[in-house]
């Protein structure tokens, strides 16, 4: 009754028994499978042994991909504004001030987008995980600890900080005479 209630099945439906202790009042011939906590733990240990190290590589790949994507976007922003950056240098602004003008708005957008994407990514992964698990005979819940959300957020910020160093060097390399050369 409790199984049918929890799994939203008809009251006359029967698929088996779930128990946290050994079932002794059923004939051995009628028991198809017994899965113990040790069996699940053993399987999880094997899964962690087989795929656990790949997750570390996947984390580094995600940092790299986010850094490349942010690099391409900020490169476009700086290239589109080269004349304006050159003109602000002519007006006496220092590279640090120019970088803060162009990179501060980008930083705000990256932080907001990163926070939104971490939450959306977890929601999408949770939905995708359920679809994946329906095709298996077992079930593992999708769980992200609070530290996982912090790591996801921090990994994108690490990639962005690396990109900011390159962007600052790109802004420093823009010559002052470029704005004068391109006057129409």
N, C-alpha and C positions, 0 to 999 in steps of 0.2 A: 504494500500500500504506500509506504513511504517512498519507494523507488519511483512508482508511477506518479506520485504527487510532485516529487522533485524534478523529474524529467518530463513532466507534462504529457503523460501517456494516459490512455483510457484505463479505467479501474480494472477491467478484465484482461488487460495486456500482461503477458508474462515473457520475460527474456532471460531471467536468471536471478540468482541471489547475490547480493553484495553483503559481505560481513567483515567485521574487524576481528573476528575470532574464527577458529576452525569449526566448520559445520559437520556435526557428527550424526545428525538424525536423518540423513539422506543416504541411500544406497550408493556405494562407490561406483557402480556401473552407470549411474545417472549423472555423475559429475564429469563434465567435459574438460574443464581446465581449472586449475588452481593457480592463481597468481599471488605471490606473497610480496611483502614489502621488500624483502631481500632481492627478489627478481627485478622489481622496478629499480631499486638502487643499483643493482649490477648493470642493468641496461643504461641507466643514466651515467654511470661511471664510464662505460664503454663509449657512449656518445660524446662525453666530455673528452675522453682520451683521443677519439677519432677526429673530432671537429673543433675542440677547444682552442688549439693553437691557430686555427684558421681565423678565428674571431679577432685575434690580436692583429693579424695581417689585414683583416677587413677594416679595423679601426684606423690603421695607418693609411690604407687606401682611401678611406672617407676623408681624412684630414687632407691628403694630397688632392683629391678631386675637388673638395670645397675650396682649397687654396687656388687651384687652377681656374675654377669658375669665377671666383671673386677677382683674381688677377686680370682675367680677360675683361670683366666688366669695368674695373677701375682703370684699366689701360685705355679703354674706349673713352671714358670720361676725361681722362687727362689729355689724350690726343685731340679730342674735340675742343678742348679749352686751352691748347698750347698758346695761341695768340693772346688770350686773356691773361694767362699766367705770365707770359713775357711782358705784357703791358704793366701788370702789377709790380713786376721787378723793376721796370723803368721808373715807376712811381715811388720806389724806395721801400717796398715791403720785403721783408726777409723771407728766406725759403721756409723757415719754420711757421711763420704766419700764413704764408700762402698754402702750405700743406694743411694747416688747421682749417682754412677756409674750404678747401676742396675735400679733405678727408673726414672732417667732422660730420658732415651730412651723410657721407657714405657709411661711417661708423654707426651712426644712429640707425640707419636703414638695415645694416647687417645685424645689429643686436636685436631689433624688433623682428626682422624676418627669421632670424635664428630661433628666437623664443617661440614664434608661431609654428615654425617648421618642426621643432622638436615635439610639440604637442600633436600636431597633425600627423607626423610620422609615426608616433606611437599609436594613434587611433587607427591609421591605415594598416599598420603592421598587425594590430590586434585583430582587425577584420580579416586580413589575409591569412593570418595564422589559423583562425577558425576554419576557413575554407580548406587550408592544407591539412589540418587535423581530421577533417571529415573523411578524407581518403585513406586514413590509417586505421588499423584495428585498435590502437591505443589512443591515449589522449594526454597531452601535456598542456598545461595552462601557460598562457603568455603573460609573463610578469616582468615589469621593469621596476627596479628599486629606485628610490629617489636619487641615489648616487648615479644611477644610469642616465637620468635626465640631465644631471649636472655634467656628466662626462660628455654627452652628446653636444650640449651647449658649449662646453669648453673646447671641444675639438674643433668646432667651426671657428671659434675665436682665436685659437692658436694658429689656424691656417690664415685667418685674416691679419693677425699681427705680423706674420711672415710677409704677407703681401704688402702691408703698410710700409715695411722697410724698403721694398723694391719701389713702391710708389714715391716715397720721399726722395730716393736717389734719382728717379725719373724727373721729378719736379726740379731738383737741383741742376740737372743737366740741360734744362731748357734755357737757351741763351736769351739775353735781354734784347738783342737786335732782331730777333725773329718777328716781333710785332711791327718793327719799323720796315722790315723787308716786305711784309705782306699788306701794307696799307694800300687800299684801293682808291 
